Amino acid sequence: MRVLHPRLTRRSLLHWSLLAWAACGSVAAGSALAGAPAASDDSALAALAPLERAERVAVALEDAEALGSLRGAASRWLRAVHGTPANPGGRTALELDSLVRSRPDGIRTDLIFVRFGRAIYEAGAAVNDSGPPPFSQQAFNEYGRALERALTKEPANAELYYWQARLRATLLPRFTESSFQMEINYPAGATASARRAVELAPRNERYREALALDLLAEAKPDEAADVMREARGGHHPLARLIADWKLLPAPHGAAPFETDPGDQRAALANRGLDFPGARFRCYSISADAAAVEKLFRQTLPTFRLFAEAPPANGVTHYTNFLEWTDRGLVPADDARQLGVGAAGSGVLVRVTEFRGGEALQFSHVDDPIGDIVCWIYLTNLRVSADH
């Protein structure tokens, strides 16, 4: 199933996501801006040589990305490198490009070139709410060639395979005449590169994390669990998140599909939650909200869907929050519990029902059965993935 995302649709979904989180509390501003440079750092950053400046920016953005706080840090770092819509990496990107061309044998130069370019792209995507992120296919082709060039010189370099996997796993916009959709750059290649990195350096947790996340993106949770089983004696935070999905399987008949990650970024942006890629699932099903509710009750007998507002143009939004407890997941049984519960540790369930005519077209499902479709969003908000 393929889902297209017109530019206005993306803004609408993001707006709904932010409204849904308005009652969830907030995180201290320091957490939201993790990794952002202080104003006094700008001159020091500018004084660095291009390679060192690019590496510092890349590392800071990568750290913020890992902490789930990229949205807060991105704007500040993009300003620090004097990025523009046409050139988000600013002067640093131009200088790096020149270095790569003048040092074709420089493996460190190639690697920083790739990391900086990928990090700047992700930063631009994190702050862009109104359409596809700033993107250059030519630039991503050059990043890929830089890694391939480096690997011909050091074919047993696990770090190079790791960044090749990260680059190939990046969500990129693919355009049609009137819309765009976000797709993984090269999913099979990402998994193969991550697997090779783990083979070369099996004790490196970052490499295992990348491979596990790629396997999750391919809907292979059992393989992902096997990869993480050897990290920290099986007690790695990502292993816990993978295990969580087995406790909440997809409703019978629901088909997974990739959706624009803008909603996910907005929902998780300021909560400081690790491994956002392991926390979000989206499904579609040709059934109404009442039928979806019954499907959830097969594993959660007290589950209910609460309408957020009356239907509008055939579209209705529903929600519930499943709290993690010693007894497993417990659904909210009163709409008044939703705001309090969603600020804690659990799984947010959101269902959008598209009923008939224009509403069904808005769902952008290519092959609906009947005249009703539901989208099901599941977001795991386990506060501490360590327990």
N, C-alpha and C positions, 0 to 999 in steps of 0.2 A: 504494500500500500504506500502511495506517495502522497505527501501532504505539502501543498504550496502555501506560501505565506506572503500575501500582498503587503506592501509597505504599511498601509493604514491598518491592516489586521494586526500586524506585529505591535504597533503602538497601542491598539485597543486591548490586546491580551496582556501587555505589560502593565497598562493602567489598572486592569482588573487585579492583576497579581499584587500590585502595590496596595490597592485598597484592601485586599484580603489580609495583608500583613499589618495594616494600620493598628490593629488591636493586639499585635503580638509583642509589644514592647520594643525597646531599642537597646542598642549596645553603645557603650561609651564611645565618644568621638575618637579617642585614641585608638580603639580597636579598628574603627572604620578606616582610619588613615594609616594603618600599619604599613611601614615601608616608605611612606612619603617623606621627601627631603624637607628639612626646615628651610626657611627663606634664606638663611645665612649660608646654606650649602650651595646655592646656585652658582656663586662666583667660584667656589672651590671646584665644583663640577666642571665649569667652563675651562678652568685652568689645566685640567687633566689632558693628557694626550688622547687622541680619538679612541684608541683601542681600550685604554683603561677607563675612559668615560663610558664607552658603550658597555663594557663588562659590568661596571658598577650599576648602571641603569638596568641592565638585563637581570642581574642577581636580585636587585630590590623588587622588581616587578614579579619575578619568579617566586620570591618569598611571599609577597602579598597574595599571589595567585594560590599558593599552597595553603595559606591561612584562610582562604575564602574572603579576603578583603581587597581584592584587586580593584573593584569599582571605586572604593574610597581613595586608593593610592594613585590610580591611573591618571586622573586629570593633572595632579600635581607634577608627576614625572613627565607627562607630555609637555607641560609648560616649561619644565626645567630644560628640556632639550630643544625648546622653541619649535615644537611641531606645528604643522599646519594641516588643514584637511587634505591637501594634495601631497604633503610629505610629512606624515606624523613623526618620523624619526628626526626631522630637522637637519641641521648641519651635520650632526653626528652620523646620520645615515649616508649622506653624500661622501663624507670623509672615509667611512668604512668601505663603501663601494670602491673608492679609489685605492684604498689599501689592498683590498682583495685582488684587484686587477694588477697591482704592481708587485704583489707577493704571491704568485700562484702556488708556491710550495709551502706556504705558511699555514700549518694545521691549526695553530692557536688562533690565527687571524680568521680562518674560515669558520671555526667553531663559534667565536664571538660574533661574527657576522650573522650567523644563523640564529643564535640565541637572542641577539638584540632585535633582529627583524621579527622573529616570532613573538617576542615579548611586547614589542610596540604594537603589533597587530592585535594581540589579545587585549592590550590596554585600550586601544581604539574601539574594539568591540564592546568592552565593558562599559564605556561611557556613552555609547551611541544607542539611543532609544527609538529613533524615528525611522530607521531603515537598516539596510545591510551595513556591516562595518566597512571602513575604508580598506580596500583590498586591491592588490596587484598580482595577477597570476604570473606575470613575468618575474616579479620579485621572488615568489615562492618557488618558481622553477630554478632561479639562481641559487636559492638556499639549498635546494635538493642537489644541484650540481656541485656545490661547495662541499657538501658532506660526502658525496660519492668520490670526489677528487681526494679528499682527506683519507677515505677508507682504502683507496688504492695504495696509499703510502703506508697506512697502519691498519691492515685488515683484521688485527686482533684487538683493536682499541674499543673496549666496551662503552666508553663514554660517547664515542662517535655514534655507535649503534643506538644508544639511549636517546640522543637528541634527534637522530633520524626517526626514531619511533614517535617522539613528541611532535615533530614536524608533520609526519604523516597522519597523526591522530587529530590534528587541528581541524576544527569545524570552519569550513569556508563557504561563502555564499555562491550559489549557482543560479544564474539568471535565466528567466524566460522573458517573453515579450512584455508581460505586465506584472511579473511577480518574481520572487526569489525564494530559494529554500536553502537551508544550511545542511551541508553534507560533510562527512568526514573526508579529509583530503585523499587518503589512500588506506582504507581500513585493513585490508589483508596485509599490506606492506608494513603497517604500523605494528601489528602483532608479530610479524616475522622479525622485524628489527628489535623489538623489545625482548623477544624470546632469545635472540642471539646475544643481547647484552647480558641477560641472566645467565646464559650458558658460560660466558666469558668471565663473569664476576658474580657467582651465585650468592655471595654474602651481602651484596649491595641492596639495601632496602628500596632505594629509589627505583632501581631497575625492576624489582619485583612489583612495586606499586604500579609502574607504567604498564607492565605486561598484564597484571590483573585488571586494570581499568580498561585496557583494550579488549580483553576477553569479555568483560561485562558489556561493553558496547556491542559485541557480537552475540549477546544473549547466551553466554557460556559461563554461568555462575559457578558451576561445579569445578570447571577447570581453573577459574579465578581463585576459588577457595583452595585448591591444591597448590597453586603458586604461593599463596600467602601462608600456608600452613607451616612452612619452614622458617618464617620470620618471627622472631621473638617467641619462639616456642608455641606458635599458634595464637598468641595474644596481641597481635598487631591490630591497631584500630581499624584498618581497612578490612581485616578478616572478620571483625565484628559486624561491620556494615554489610558485607557480603552475606553473612549468615542471616542478617535481619530479613532479607528478601525472601528467604525460604519460609519465614513465619507469616508472610503476607503475599502469597502467590497471586498472579493475575486472575481476575474473575474469569470463569470458564466462558470461552467464546470471544474474549477480548483480544485484539491483535496489537502488538507493540508497534509504535512508529516513532521516528525521530521528529522532534519538533524544534523550533527555533529556541536556543538556550537562553534568550533574553529574559524570559519569565523566570527561569531557574536562577539566573544571575541576580535578578532583582530580589527574589525571595530569600536568597542566601547571602546577599551582598554584605550586610553589616552584622551578621550573626557570628562571624569568626569560626565557622564550622569547616573542618577539614574534609578533603576528598569530595568536593561537590559533585564530581562526575559519578560517584557511587551512590548518590542520595536521591536521584530523580528518575522516575519512570513515567511514561505516557502511553496510554492505550486508547484505541477507539473500538466501539462496538455498535452494531446496528440494533439498538434497543433503547427504550426510554429509561428515565431516571428511576422509576419504580422497579423496573426489572434489574437494573444495576444494584439497587439497594438489596433486592432479594438474593442476588449472587454473592454479595459481601456477607450476607447473613449465613451462608453455608459454612463459613469459618468463624464469623463473629456474630453470634445469634442476636445480640442487642443493637446491632448497627442500624443507624438511621441517617438519612440525608436531610440536611436543613437548607431550605432555599434562602439565598442571601437577599433576594429581592423578587418582586413579581416578574413574570416573563416579560421580555421586551423584544418585539419583532420576532417572536418564535424562539428566542434564546433565553434559557434559564440557567443560573449558576447555583450550584449546591456545594455544601461543604460538611465535613466532620473532622474531628481530631481524635486520633487514637493514641492514648497515653501509654508509654512504656511503664509497666509495673512488674512486681515480682510474679504476677499471674500471667504475664505476657501483655498483649495489646488490649486496652480497654477503651471502647468508643465513648465519646461524650453522649449522654442521654438527654441533654437539655441544651438548647441553643445558647443559653446564657453562659455555659461552661466553655464555649469555643474560644473566646478571647483570652481567658485565663489559661486554658490548657495549651493553646498554641504557643504561648510564651515559654513553655517547658520543653520536656523531652518526649518526642513521639513522632507519629507519622501524620502529616496533613493530607487529607483526601479532598480533592476538588473534582467535581463533575460538572461538565457543561453539556446541556441537552440542546440539540438543534432539531426543531420540529417543523418539518414541511417547508416547501417553497423556497423563498429567499434564504431562510435560516439554514436550510440544508446546504445550499450553495456556499454559505459562509463557512461551513465546516470543512470545505475543501477536501472531502474524502472522495477519491476517484470512483469507487465502486460500492456505494451504499446499498443495503438491502432494505427496501421499504422507504418510508419517508421520515424516519427518526434516527438520529445518530447521537451518541454520547462520547465525549472525550473524558478520559479518566486520568487525572494527574495525581501521582503519589510522591511526596517529598519527605524523606527521612530526616527528622530534626533531632536525632539522638544527640543530646547535649554533650555527653562525654562518651566518645567511641571507645574509650579505654576500659570501661567496666563491663 
